Amino acid sequence: MPKKKTFGLRLRTRGGMSVRKQWTRITFGMRGSHRCPRCSSRSVKRDSVGVWDCAKCGYRFAGGAYQPSTKTGQASMRIR
C-alpha cells in the first residue's frame, strides 16, 4: 500500500499546496519534542495555545503559540 502524503491532510483542497506545506511544517514542529528550560529533558508538550508543560519535572511556562520559544522572546532575554 502506498504511503499517504503528509501535506495538510485536514485541509484537503483548500488553500493550495503552499498553504498545506506551511500548515504541515508548523504542525510537525509543534508536535515534535522540545527541550525543557528547567531540566533540559526532551519532554515538553503544548498544553494549550502559548502554554507549554514538561512531563518530567512538571514545569509549566508561557511561550509561543506553535513553539516554546520565539525569536522575540530570545531577543528580550538578551536585553535583560
C-alpha positions as CSV (number, residue, x, y, z in Angstrom):
1,M,0.0,0.0,0.0
2,P,1.5,3.4,-0.9
3,K,2.3,5.9,1.8
4,K,-0.1,8.8,2.2
5,K,1.2,12.3,1.6
6,T,1.5,14.4,4.8
7,F,0.9,17.8,3.3
8,G,-2.1,19.2,5.1
9,L,-4.3,16.2,5.3
10,R,-7.0,18.2,7.2
11,L,-7.1,21.0,4.6
12,R,-7.9,18.7,1.6
13,T,-8.1,21.0,-1.5
14,R,-8.5,24.3,0.3
15,G,-5.7,26.9,0.1
16,G,-3.4,25.3,-2.4
17,M,-0.1,23.5,-2.0
18,S,1.8,26.4,-0.4
19,V,-0.7,26.7,2.5
20,R,-0.7,22.9,3.1
21,K,3.1,22.8,3.2
22,Q,3.2,25.7,5.7
23,W,0.5,24.0,7.8
24,T,2.4,20.8,7.8
25,R,5.7,22.4,8.8
26,I,4.0,24.3,11.7
27,T,2.1,21.3,12.9
28,F,5.0,18.8,12.9
29,G,7.2,21.4,14.6
30,M,4.6,22.0,17.3
31,R,4.0,18.2,17.9
32,G,7.7,17.4,18.0
33,S,9.8,17.0,21.1
34,H,11.1,20.2,22.7
35,R,13.7,20.8,25.4
36,C,12.6,21.9,28.9
37,P,14.3,25.2,30.1
38,R,14.4,23.9,33.7
39,C,15.5,20.2,33.5
40,S,16.8,20.1,29.8
41,S,14.9,16.9,29.0
42,R,13.0,16.5,25.7
43,S,9.6,16.1,27.3
44,V,7.9,19.4,26.7
45,K,4.4,19.3,25.1
46,R,1.9,22.0,24.3
47,D,-0.9,22.2,26.8
48,S,-2.9,25.0,25.1
49,V,-2.1,28.0,22.9
50,G,1.1,29.5,24.3
51,V,1.2,27.3,27.4
52,W,3.9,24.5,27.4
53,D,4.2,21.8,30.0
54,C,7.2,19.5,30.9
55,A,6.0,15.9,31.5
56,K,9.2,15.1,33.5
57,C,9.5,17.9,36.1
58,G,6.1,19.5,35.8
59,Y,7.4,22.9,34.8
60,R,4.7,25.0,33.1
61,F,5.7,28.1,31.2
62,A,4.5,30.5,28.6
63,G,5.9,30.5,25.1
64,G,4.9,30.9,21.5
65,A,1.7,29.6,20.0
66,Y,3.5,26.9,18.0
67,Q,6.9,26.8,19.6
68,P,8.0,27.0,23.2
69,S,10.5,29.8,22.4
70,T,10.2,32.6,19.8
71,K,12.8,34.9,18.3
72,T,11.2,37.9,20.0
73,G,11.4,36.1,23.4
74,Q,15.0,35.2,22.9
75,A,15.8,38.8,22.0
76,S,14.1,40.1,25.1
77,M,16.1,37.7,27.2
78,R,19.4,39.0,25.8
79,I,18.4,42.6,26.5
80,R,17.8,41.9,30.2
